[in-house]
Each structure stands twice: as C-alpha cells, then as structure tokens.
Amino acid sequence: MKRLEIDDSKCIGCGSCVYKDNEHFDFNDSQTASVISNANLDAPELQEAIDYCPTGAISIKDESNNNASQNCQCENCDCENCDCEK
Ligand code: SF4
C-alpha cells in the first residue's frame, strides 16, 4: 500500500500543497503541512502539489510489506507509521 509522507524537517509551511490539494493536505498546529488522507493517490492535484513543493518535502512511500499501514483508514487509524490526523 502506498501512503503520503511529509518530511517535517523540510516543510517550511508555505501552504502550496494545501492550496493545490486540500483533499490530501492541511495545516497542523505547528503551521506546517500534514497529510489528511491517503485515498485517491492518483489525483492530478496531488501530483501537482508534490511537484510544486519548494523543498521537496512530499513523497509517496510504497509500504506494501508493512501490515500496519495496510490497515490505515485515516479517519480511525492506529498504525504507528501514519502521518494522518487521527
Ligand atoms: S508545499 Fe511543501 S513546504 Fe509548502 S507547506 Fe506543503 S509540504 Fe510544506
């Protein structure tokens, strides 16, 4: 299963990803971006958000061998490796 990841050490909180794709990104309490959904990862808006991130902080990880993330439903997930808002 694939999932979105934001490298917090690279995110500068510019908001470009939130503006381009608010299905997948939103601001968190630290005014940097967080992943809010791992659905619909083929969306063109998502690719645009990734391409326009000025620091290259966004990536899509393939974790097909990670059973915990395979069960991630984002709205009620308890997996340890998920960046989504719980
Ligand atoms: S576009 Fe990149 S740097 Fe800007 S808020 Fe999103 S993840 Fe952070």
Boltz pocket constraint, residues with backbone or C-beta under 6 A from the ligand:
constraints:
  - pocket:
      binder: B
      contacts: [[A, 6], [A, 10], [A, 11], [A, 12], [A, 13], [A, 14], [A, 15], [A, 16], [A, 17], [A, 18], [A, 32], [A, 33], [A, 49], [A, 52], [A, 53], [A, 54], [A, 55], [A, 56], [A, 57], [A, 58]]
      max_distance: 6.0
